[in-house]
Each structure stands twice: as C-alpha cells, then as structure tokens.
Amino acid sequence: METRIKGVEAVLPPPPTHMVGDGFKVHNFFPSLSIIGDYGMSPFFLLDYNSKWILPPSERPRGVGVHPHRGIETVTLAYHGRIAHHDSAGNSGVIGEGDVQWMTAGGAVLHKEYHEKEFSKTGGLFQMVQLWINLPGKFKMTPAKYQAIENAQMAKYISEDGKSHIDLIAGEYKGLKGPAFSFSPVNLFNARLKSGAVADFSFSRDFNTAILIIEGEIKVNGSQVVPADHLAYFNHEGEEFLVEALNDSIVLIMSGEPLNEPVAAYGPFVMNTDEEIRQTYNDYYSGKFGYLED
C-alpha cells in the first residue's frame, strides 16, 4: 500500500551569505546546493533568502543596478523593510511588508531593485526572499509583464481555532485560490502559525516541494524539527504533510509541477539550449532588451 505521507528528504541549513549588488545579503539554497541542484526544485530555479539583517541608514539607496533577464519569472517577497523596483517595460513600484512582486521577464526585460528611499534613510530590519520560476520553453519569449500583489489581495485561510493564517500567493488551498497567474502549476503560500498550531498540506507526489522557515521553529509530520532560516526539502513518496509550530512561526510553502525540460542557464538567463543562451546574449548586446536608466 502506497504511503500518503510526504516525508522530509533533507533539512538544509542556510548556506554562507554572499552579496547581490550592495543591498542584498543572501543565502542561495538552490541551484547551488547539490542535493537540490538545477532540477530538484523545478519549476523553481533559484532561491535567494535575505535572512534578518539590520541595515544602517543610508542617503543612497543600496540594491542591484540595471540587469537583464530572459526565460524566467522573478518573485520577490518582503517580510521586513521595503523594496523599490523599475523595469524597461515601464513598470515600477514598492514592495511593502507582506507584499509580493511577480515579474515575468519573458523574452526580454531590464530590471533594477533597491531599498525604498525612505526605508533607506531610516534603516532598520530587512528580510526578503527572491525566487526564480523557470518558464516552459513555449513561453520563454512571452512579453514581459508585472503582477503587483499586495497582502490584502491574497486569498486568506484561517483555521477554526484561529491559530493558522495561510496567505495564498499562487495555487490552491482548501478551496481558496491565490491571485498570481503562473505559466505552469505553482503553489506558493505564507503560513503564519501561532505556537501549537498544526497546519496540513497536500500536493501531488510528482511536484517538487520545500518549505523555508522565515520565523520560529516547526516540526514536520510530528518528528522532524526545522529551525528558523532552514529549508526542508521533501521526497516524492506521498502527498500529505503536517507542520506544527513549536513557537510563533512564519513558513514559506512552495510546491510546483516540474517542467521536465532541458535547462541551459548562464547568469540572469535561463533557456533550454546553449544556442538560445548565445542568441540571448546577442540580443542583449544589440540593444533588443530596451533601455533603463541606472
């Protein structure tokens, strides 16, 4: 008889930090960790986690200057602090605490992101996540677009005892659906759990699934403890798992259907073949990505 319990394959501590630009100090959980690699979390290609960091005040907002993307979507989640952004498609905005920026780079976009001006001036606690979601080959050249998802727009599940609050960004949970559009099946939730809360989740055994502990400490399936800033990576032997908050916790839940396509990645570009990567660089250097002032 097949088990319905989805077990934890590994609990991964945060890798050493590195700087992205001069404004983001991140732990890269994948694709750098070999246990996950380039394919183990498909369609999620990259996870950068800026754990809690006290930023000193600065008159000049720090961040990442103009850079290109093709073939992916970037999803930025703000937990503490505020992030501003601009892109060459004419989109701009500020990602506040609890909000999400879902950018489809598609065929070509130039992008920059940095600490919001007033937050930069005052400094303070900063914490964020950026995910890259790989686009299926047939959608890699789709026009760039942007989804600004404020916390108030998210579908929200509240348990009967009031201890579990699940914010749905994308995908479905207990009959509710998150507002984000994605090009392949993706579930992305923030679970805000009071101490003692138990929340149940169920995803296809074929999906790649992981949880990142943003705050607190949790126990999975009654046995596996996962501390703050750690990632629990699940196996494919079942569908269902339980998360118990050992103290007040915030858990990022991610699960998606793997694309099962070849991956050719170089820098900010994720395509299917090396030839597509070469063409992308030719397009970028010939000005086909547009213009964005640094």
KAFEN-V622444 format. One record per helix or strand of 3 or more residues. SS is the DSSP state (H for helix, E for strand). FROM is the first residue (numbers start at 1). TO is the last residue. Records with the same first field share a line. If there is no record, write none. Layout:
BEGIN
SS->FROM-TO / FROM-TO
END
This chain:
BEGIN
E->8-12 / 18-20 / 24-30 / 44-55 / 63-70 / 72-80 / 83-87 / 92-95 / 100-104 / 109-115 / 124-134 / 145-149 / 155-158 / 164-170 / 186-193 / 198-202 / 208-215 / 217-220 / 224-227 / 231-234 / 240-245 / 249-256 / 264-266 / 269-271
H->117-122 / 137-139 / 151-153 / 274-285
END
